[in-house]
């Protein structure tokens, strides 16, 4: 019980520290420096939960070590596409659904073939990266965003490894429910 509290308290603190608002394209809403990019994933619960969830789920996959670098790499590709002006249709809904899907995978302790997991996480990351690239289209912001993304994904991986299986499943259910609430609000 004490171990579960030690693991869940930091995760819940991060989740509660983010705003309930979706952190996506709002022209002129942000500056475009490294710190702006770094803090951005922490400002919206959708990005925060998705990145933590990728890490948690990767810790429960075999082989899951490819999922974190896939997420970061494809987020970078999505950011570049966004910075170049490519706005994907249904982006907000897609991002909310990625949160729900990742939470469900964790809650169900789903194990997918490695190639399927990598393709899915890559597609999810591209969506998140595209939203970030539209909002923060500068190189310093992109580097900040990638650093924060890596921190969150690998932090989630540590939580997934250290957390008791039941606590991880419950957190996955909470993430899935939050994703569905976010999707319904769009």
N, C-alpha and C positions, 0 to 999 in steps of 0.2 A: 504494500500500500504506500509506504513512504517513498519507494522508488518511483511509483507511478506519479505521485505528486511532484517529485523533483523533475520529472520529464514533462509533465503536462503544464505545469505552471509557466515555464518560459514560452511554450507554444501558445498558450491562451493569452499571455501578456502581449505577445506580438500581434495576435489576432485582434485583441481589444484595442490595441494602440492604433491600429489602422482605422480609417474612417469608414463609415458605412457607405459612403458615396463610391461610385465606380470611378476609378482613376483612368480616364481615357480622354480622347481628343476634345479639347476645349481651347480654341484658338486664343493665344495670348495669356493662357492661364499660368504658365510657368516660365521661368528663365531657362537657359539652356547650357548650364555648366555641369561639371563633373558631379558636384554635390546634389544638384537638382536631379540628375539621372540616378544617382545612388539612392536618394531618399524616395524616389517615385514609387518603386514597388511596395514600399511600406505604407503608402498613402491610400491604397485601395485594397479592400479585403479580397477582391477577386484575384488580383495578381499575387498577393501575399499567400493566400491559401493554395493557389495553383502551384506555385513554386515549392512551397513546403510539401505539398501532396506528391509532386513528382519525386522528391527526395525520399519521402516515407515509402512510397510504393516501390521505388527502385531498390530499397533495402530488403524488400520482401520478394524480389524477383531473382531468377537464376537464368542467365547472368544479368544482373541489374546494373552493373557498373557502367554500362554504355548509356544508360538513360540520362544521368546528369549532364555529361558533355554533349549529348544530342540536344537536350533542351537548350543549353547555353548557345550552342552553335546555330541551331535553327531560330532561336530568338534573335540572334545577330542578323541572320538572313532576313527575317521578317522586319527588323528595324531598318535595314537598308532599303527594303522595298517600300516601307512607309515613308522614309526620309525622301525617297525619289517620287513620292506622291501616289503610290499604289494603295488605295483604300479598299479593303475587301468588303463586299456586301455582307450585311448581317454580322458585322464584327462583334458588336456588344453581346448579342445573343450567343454567338459562337464561343466567346470567352466565358460567359456564365456557364454554358453547357460543359466546357472543359473542366471547370471546377466540380460540377456535379458528377461527371464521368470519373474523374480521378478519385473523388471521395468514394464513389461506389466501388471502384476497383479495390481500394484499401479496405472498405467495410466488408467486402465479400472475400477478401484475401485471394483475389483473382490472380491466377498465374497464366500469362500469355506466352506464346512462342516469342523468342527474343526479337525476331524481325518485325513481328506485329507490334510489340511494345515500343520498339524504336521508331517505327513509322508513325504510330499514334502520338507518342510524345513529341516527335518532330513536328507533326502537323499542329498540335496544340501550341507548341512554342512559337511557331511561325505566326499564329494568330496574336498571341500576346506581344511578340516582338513588333508586329505590324502596328498595333495600337500605340506602342511606345514610340516607334519611329515617326508616326504621324504627329505625335505630341511633342517629342523632344528630338528634332532632326539634326542635331549637331554631333560632331565627333566626341567632344568632352562628355556630353550627356550620355551618349551611347556607351562609352567606356564606364561611366559611373553605373549605368543601368546593368551592364553585363557583370560588373563586380558584385552588385547587390543580388542579382539573379543567381550567380554562382554561390554566394554566401547562403542564400535562402534554400536553394536546391540541396546543397551539401549539408546544411544544417538540418533539413528535413530528413536526409539520409541517416544522419546520426540519431535523430529522434526515432526513426523507423527501426534502427538496429537495437537501440537501448530500451525501447518501450515494450512493455508486456503485450502479448498478442491481442488480448481482449481490449486493452486500452487503445491500441492502435486501431482496431476495428471500430470501436466507438467513435474515435476521432474522425475516422473515414466517413462514418454515417453523418456526423455533424457537418463535415465538409460538403458531402453530397447534398444535404438539406439546404445548406447555405447557398450552394450553386443553383439549386432549384428556385429558391426565393429570389436570388438575383435575376434569374431568367424570367421569372414571372413579373418582375418589376420593370422589365424592359418594354 
